[in-house]
């Protein structure tokens, strides 16, 4: 009686379910790694943007100071 389809199908389905769970765990781990990488990239981009704004702001401030000095010198003549 072990050769009847009902006796064969249930163990096969259980085995398939176990394999699928293993594959799903692997996929979940890969997705977690991808999300972690994306988070790191986002943080790096944010830091780069902030640094660019800081540098740009610093140059603008220096240029503004130079313009003020040039104006003062031209008005003094």
Helices and strands as residue ranges (DSSP letters): H 5-76
